[in-house]
């Protein structure tokens, strides 16, 4: 009897699945947007989808691009917050 009560107290697998936020895989995230790199005389511009981000050095740009490729979901979230702040100004 105690085992049945303990099982009823725990959340079901379905409840766990319903409360988790959907998070696309790394590969799905990378397929979502086209990535372009334009090298300039000084620095570069990296375009992801319709957004363009200028970097004053190529090294800076490549670090940002590598961070995006390594973890596109988190990196995209950070950049979206930055773009939203800029649009508010």
Helices and strands as residue ranges (DSSP letters): H 2-9, H 13-19, H 26-32, E 35-39, E 44-48, E 51-55, H 58-70, H 72-88
